Amino acid sequence: MTKWDAVIVGAGAAGLFCAGVAGQLGLKVLVLDHSPKVAEKVRISGGGRCNFTNRLLDPGAPHKHFLGQNPHFCRSALSRYTPQDFVGLVQRHGIAFHEKHKGQLFCDRSADDIIQMLLAECGAGGVTRWQPCGVHAVRHNEGLYELDTDQGPVRSRTLVVATGGLSIPKIGASGWGYGIAEQFGLRLVERRPGLVPLTFDGAAWAPYAQLAGLALPVGIETGEKKQRMHFDEDLLFTHRGLSGPAVLQISSYWQDGAPLQLNLAPELDLAARLREAKQRSRKLLVNELAQWVPSRLAEAWAGQNPQWQRPMPEVPDKALALLAEALAHCAWCPPAARATSKPRSPWAGWTPATCPRKPWSPSSPGCTSLARWSMSPAGSGVTTSSGPGPAPTPAPKRWSTRRWHDGGLGLADGRPKTL
């Protein structure tokens, strides 16, 4: 039976990043993954260019970008390793990148540049990887973790579970980490898809199916009072429902049965524009409306009311007001988040009640979970865990031996200190 300082299960972004830093701190690290490939979710993120972080995140209040029942859970870790720290790592590896929509940073060439960077960091730390290598059982005896693997038993004083969630089974995602959490007494929150399109019943969506492929900027919100969330992003109509960055973002907050409210003309006072147009134009209402929203959308909406199909002078003021209200406060109630094989991020995790701020189980010291290191295609770009459970802790800037056992990893000026 081989013995290691740390065994990391999962060779994705979180596992490789953790392994590279720990190895460069002088620890003997083993990475296990049942897949022969590394970081497949990184490879497909950002359309193959990996949107690796977001320049506009507030490093002084990272909890604002964290999804969970207790956003402050992650505050310490995410304040100590900011987006700029990761950008510095990317720059040291000579990776060219560019900024796109709302601060999102993408590789110029390929997501493979980020994967090779993570592998290079692991190489610099002398990290050992066994792939493909499944893990069949995990035990905790006499202060050590024992794992039964395809390549034989291993022992370690620290175990890191970095297996992610069920998001894309085709690239090797599984629920293995959930089972380990339950084995060691961590209560899971309800698992549901996040960052996914929303679908509607066929009959209810039939009037809008003709809009498939249409994209436009919108305001979108859901929830009540303090739970209300709002995004200003692009919306995409599909044959079955709604998608695009606006819907992918809001899907992480939307609850089954709750309405979505959309403003399909968010950058103008549509009621005032329509009143003004009535005074000067003899065009059909739909033609005037097409100045401010896409023509296909104008035609679809105007077709819902005979009064909206008239020339502007013949449309009653109340009908104009009703149209403006329908576009500015369009309420839809999706029956479901799409249960596809490609939810960007599963909404699941460990509850704060069963896992304290230090990311290890009270009953199992040394067991750390990096639930997910998110590279959100919708643009959050924030390092986050799957739900409110143990937030990823990618390297506080001061190092102490004690912090390794607390799940922390050390950086100084962007580089690991020696042990």
C-alpha positions in Angstrom: 0.0 0.0 0.0 1.5 3.3 -1.1 1.4 6.4 1.2 0.9 10.0 0.2 0.7 13.4 1.9 -2.4 14.1 -0.2 -4.7 12.2 -2.5 -6.9 14.2 -4.8 -9.8 12.5 -6.5 -10.6 14.4 -9.7 -8.4 15.7 -12.5 -10.5 18.7 -13.4 -9.7 22.4 -12.9 -10.1 22.3 -9.1 -8.2 19.0 -8.6 -5.3 20.0 -10.9 -5.0 23.5 -9.4 -5.0 22.1 -5.9 -2.5 19.4 -6.8 -0.1 21.8 -8.4 0.0 24.2 -5.5 0.3 21.4 -2.9 3.1 19.7 -4.8 5.1 22.9 -5.1 4.7 23.3 -1.3 6.7 20.1 -1.0 3.9 17.6 -0.4 3.8 14.2 -2.1 0.6 14.3 -4.1 -1.4 11.7 -6.0 -4.2 12.7 -8.4 -6.8 10.0 -9.4 -9.4 10.1 -12.0 -11.6 7.4 -13.7 -11.3 9.2 -17.0 -8.2 8.9 -19.3 -8.5 12.6 -20.1 -8.0 15.6 -17.8 -10.1 18.8 -17.4 -12.6 17.9 -20.1 -15.1 20.5 -18.8 -12.4 23.2 -19.2 -11.8 22.0 -22.7 -15.4 22.6 -23.8 -15.9 25.8 -21.8 -16.3 29.2 -23.4 -16.9 27.6 -26.8 -13.5 25.9 -26.7 -11.6 29.0 -25.5 -12.3 28.8 -21.8 -13.7 31.9 -20.1 -11.4 31.5 -17.2 -12.3 34.5 -15.0 -14.0 37.8 -15.0 -12.2 41.1 -14.6 -15.1 42.9 -13.1 -15.6 40.8 -10.0 -15.3 42.7 -6.7 -12.4 41.0 -4.7 -13.5 42.9 -1.6 -16.9 41.3 -1.6 -16.6 37.9 -3.4 -19.6 36.5 -1.6 -21.8 38.6 -3.9 -20.8 36.2 -6.7 -21.3 33.0 -4.7 -24.5 30.9 -5.0 -25.5 29.2 -1.8 -27.6 29.3 1.3 -24.8 31.1 3.1 -22.9 33.3 0.7 -20.4 34.5 3.4 -19.2 30.9 3.7 -16.7 31.5 0.9 -15.7 35.0 1.8 -12.3 34.3 3.3 -11.0 32.0 0.6 -12.2 34.0 -2.3 -10.8 37.2 -0.9 -7.4 35.7 -0.6 -7.2 34.5 -4.1 -8.7 37.0 -6.5 -9.4 36.9 -10.3 -6.2 39.0 -10.7 -4.1 36.3 -9.0 -5.3 33.8 -11.6 -4.7 36.3 -14.4 -1.2 36.7 -13.1 -0.7 32.9 -13.3 -2.1 32.9 -16.9 0.3 35.7 -17.9 3.3 33.9 -16.4 2.6 31.0 -18.7 2.5 33.3 -21.7 -1.1 32.6 -22.5 -2.7 35.2 -24.7 -6.2 36.2 -23.8 -8.8 38.8 -24.5 -11.8 40.4 -22.8 -15.3 39.9 -24.2 -18.8 40.7 -22.8 -19.0 42.3 -19.3 -15.4 41.5 -18.2 -15.2 37.9 -19.3 -11.7 36.8 -20.1 -11.1 34.1 -22.8 -8.0 32.5 -24.2 -7.1 33.8 -27.7 -6.1 30.3 -29.0 -7.8 27.4 -27.1 -9.0 26.2 -23.7 -6.1 23.7 -24.0 -3.8 26.5 -23.1 -5.3 26.5 -19.6 -5.2 22.7 -19.3 -1.5 22.7 -20.3 -0.9 25.4 -17.7 -2.5 23.3 -15.0 -0.5 20.3 -16.0 2.7 22.3 -16.0 2.0 23.5 -12.5 1.5 19.9 -11.5 4.7 18.9 -13.2 6.6 21.6 -11.3 5.3 20.1 -8.1 6.2 16.6 -8.9 2.5 15.5 -8.8 1.8 11.9 -9.7 -1.4 11.2 -11.8 -3.0 7.8 -12.2 -5.4 7.8 -15.1 -7.7 6.1 -15.8 -8.0 4.9 -12.3 -11.3 4.3 -10.5 -11.8 4.5 -6.7 -14.0 1.8 -5.3 -13.9 2.4 -1.6 -12.8 5.1 0.9 -12.1 4.5 4.6 -10.8 6.6 7.5 -8.7 4.6 10.0 -6.3 5.8 12.6 -5.9 9.3 11.2 -5.3 8.1 7.6 -7.6 7.7 4.6 -7.4 4.4 2.7 -8.6 4.2 -0.8 -9.1 1.0 -2.9 -8.2 1.9 -6.5 -7.8 0.2 -9.8 -4.1 0.3 -9.3 -4.1 -0.9 -5.7 -4.7 0.5 -2.2 -3.3 3.9 -1.2 -3.1 5.7 2.1 -3.0 9.5 2.8 -3.3 11.8 5.7 -5.4 14.2 3.5 -8.1 13.5 1.0 -9.4 16.1 -1.5 -12.6 15.3 -3.3 -12.6 17.4 -6.5 -15.0 15.3 -8.7 -17.5 18.0 -9.5 -21.2 17.1 -10.1 -23.4 15.5 -12.6 -23.3 18.2 -15.2 -22.1 16.4 -18.4 -22.0 12.6 -18.1 -20.6 12.3 -21.6 -17.3 13.7 -20.5 -17.1 11.6 -17.4 -19.1 13.6 -14.8 -20.6 11.4 -12.1 -22.2 11.6 -8.7 -19.3 9.9 -6.9 -18.5 12.9 -4.7 -22.1 13.1 -3.5 -21.8 9.5 -2.3 -18.6 10.2 -0.4 -20.2 13.3 1.2 -23.1 11.1 2.5 -20.7 8.4 3.6 -19.0 10.9 5.9 -22.2 12.4 7.3 -22.5 15.6 5.2 -26.1 16.4 4.4 -26.7 17.4 0.8 -29.1 20.0 -0.5 -31.5 19.1 -3.2 -29.8 18.5 -6.5 -31.2 20.2 -9.6 -29.7 21.6 -12.8 -28.2 25.1 -12.9 -27.0 27.3 -15.8 -29.5 25.6 -18.1 -32.1 26.5 -20.7 -35.8 26.6 -19.6 -38.4 24.7 -21.6 -42.1 25.2 -22.0 -45.0 22.9 -22.8 -45.4 22.4 -26.6 -48.9 23.9 -26.8 -48.0 26.9 -24.6 -44.8 27.6 -26.5 -46.3 27.2 -30.0 -46.9 30.9 -30.7 -43.3 31.6 -29.9 -41.6 28.7 -31.6 -41.3 30.8 -34.8 -38.9 33.0 -32.9 -36.3 30.2 -32.6 -32.8 31.6 -33.2 -33.7 35.1 -32.3 -31.4 36.8 -29.8 -31.8 40.2 -28.1 -30.8 42.0 -24.9 -33.3 41.8 -22.1 -33.8 42.4 -18.5 -34.8 39.2 -16.7 -35.7 38.6 -13.0 -37.3 36.1 -10.7 -38.0 35.8 -7.0 -39.7 38.0 -4.4 -38.4 40.8 -2.2 -34.9 40.1 -0.9 -34.8 36.9 -3.0 -35.4 38.8 -6.2 -32.6 38.4 -8.7 -32.2 40.5 -11.9 -29.8 40.3 -14.8 -29.3 42.4 -17.9 -28.1 39.9 -20.5 -28.8 38.5 -24.0 -31.8 36.2 -24.4 -32.1 33.4 -27.1 -35.4 32.0 -28.2 -35.3 28.3 -29.0 -37.8 25.8 -30.5 -38.6 24.6 -27.0 -38.2 27.6 -24.8 -35.6 30.2 -23.7 -31.8 30.1 -23.5 -28.9 32.4 -23.8 -26.8 34.1 -21.1 -29.8 35.8 -19.5 -31.6 32.5 -18.9 -28.5 30.5 -18.0 -27.8 33.0 -15.3 -31.4 33.2 -13.9 -31.9 29.4 -14.0 -29.6 29.1 -10.9 -32.1 31.2 -8.9 -35.4 30.2 -10.5 -37.5 27.8 -8.6 -40.0 25.3 -10.1 -43.4 27.0 -10.5 -42.1 30.5 -10.1 -42.7 33.1 -12.8 -40.0 34.8 -14.9 -40.4 38.4 -15.7 -38.7 39.8 -18.8 -38.3 43.3 -20.2 -37.9 42.8 -24.0 -37.1 46.4 -24.6 -35.0 47.3 -21.5 -33.2 50.4 -22.9 -36.1 52.6 -23.7 -39.5 53.9 -22.6 -41.5 52.0 -25.1 -44.9 53.5 -24.1 -43.6 57.0 -24.7 -42.0 56.0 -28.1 -45.3 54.5 -29.3 -47.3 57.6 -28.3 -44.9 59.8 -30.1 -45.0 57.5 -33.2 -48.8 57.7 -33.3 -48.6 61.5 -33.7 -46.3 61.4 -36.7 -46.7 58.1 -38.5 -49.3 56.4 -40.6 -47.3 53.1 -40.8 -48.6 49.8 -39.4 -47.9 49.5 -35.7 -45.8 46.4 -36.3 -43.5 48.4 -38.6 -43.0 51.1 -36.1 -42.4 48.6 -33.3 -39.7 47.0 -35.4 -37.5 50.1 -34.9 -37.0 49.2 -31.3 -37.3 45.4 -31.1 -36.4 42.7 -33.7 -38.9 42.5 -36.6 -39.8 38.9 -35.9 -40.5 39.7 -32.3 -42.6 42.7 -33.3 -44.7 40.5 -35.7 -45.2 37.8 -33.1 -46.4 40.2 -30.5 -48.6 42.3 -32.8 -50.3 39.1 -34.0 -51.7 38.5 -30.5 -54.2 41.4 -30.7 -56.2 42.6 -33.7 -55.9 46.2 -32.5 -52.0 45.9 -32.7 -52.3 45.0 -36.4 -53.7 48.4 -37.5 -52.0 51.6 -38.8 -50.7 53.8 -36.0 -53.4 56.5 -36.1 -56.1 53.8 -35.7 -54.6 52.1 -32.6 -56.3 53.2 -29.4 -54.1 54.7 -26.7 -55.1 52.0 -24.3 -53.9 49.3 -26.8 -50.6 51.0 -27.3 -50.1 51.1 -23.5 -51.1 47.5 -23.3 -48.5 46.5 -25.9 -45.8 48.5 -24.1 -46.7 46.8 -20.8 -46.7 43.4 -22.4 -43.2 43.8 -23.8 -41.8 45.5 -20.7 -43.3 43.2 -18.2 -43.7 39.9 -19.9 -44.3 37.1 -17.4 -43.7 33.5 -18.2 -43.8 30.5 -15.9 -41.6 27.7 -17.3 -42.8 24.2 -16.2 -39.2 22.9 -16.0 -35.5 23.5 -16.3 -34.3 21.5 -19.3 -33.2 18.0 -18.2 -30.5 17.7 -20.8 -27.2 16.0 -20.7 -25.5 19.3 -20.6 -26.4 21.5 -17.6 -23.4 23.8 -17.2 -23.4 23.4 -13.4 -25.4 21.1 -11.1 -26.9 22.9 -8.2 -26.0 20.8 -5.2 -23.7 20.8 -2.3 -23.2 20.5 1.4 -25.2 22.5 4.0 -23.4 24.9 6.3 -25.1 23.2 9.2 -23.1 20.0 8.5 -19.9 21.6 7.3 -18.2 24.5 9.1 -16.2 27.3 7.5 -13.1 25.2 7.6 -13.7 22.8 4.7 -13.4 19.5 6.4 -15.9 17.3 8.1 -16.0 17.4 11.9 -16.0 13.6 11.9 -13.3 13.3 9.3 -10.4 15.8 9.7 -8.3 16.2 6.6 -11.1 15.5 4.2 -11.5 18.5 1.9 -14.0 19.0 -0.9 -13.4 21.3 -3.8 -16.9 20.8 -5.2 -16.5 22.7 -8.4 -14.2 25.3 -9.8 -16.6 27.1 -12.0 -15.7 28.7 -15.3 -19.2 30.0 -16.1 -20.1 30.4 -19.8 -22.7 32.9 -18.7 -20.0 35.2 -17.5 -19.8 35.0 -13.7 -16.3 33.6 -14.0 -16.2 33.3 -10.3 -14.5 30.5 -8.3 -17.4 28.9 -6.5 -18.5 25.6 -5.0 -21.6 23.6 -6.0 -24.0 25.1 -3.6 -23.3 26.3 -0.1 -20.9 23.6 1.0 -17.2 23.6 1.4 -16.0 26.5 -0.9 -12.9 25.8 -2.9 -9.9 27.3 -1.1 -7.3 28.0 -3.8 -4.4 29.4 -1.8 -4.4 32.0 0.9 -1.4 34.3 0.6 0.1 33.4 3.9 1.2 29.9 4.6 1.2 27.9 7.8 1.5 24.1 8.3 -1.8 24.2 10.1 -3.7 25.6 7.1 -3.0 22.5 5.0 -5.1 20.5 7.4 -7.8 23.2 7.2 -7.9 22.8 3.5 -5.9 26.0 2.7 -3.1 26.2 0.2 -0.4 28.9 0.3 0.8 31.4 -2.2 3.2 34.3 -1.8 3.3 36.9 -4.5 1.4 34.5 -6.8 3.9 31.6 -6.2 3.9 28.8 -3.6 6.3 29.2 -0.6 8.3 26.2 0.4 7.2 24.1 3.4 
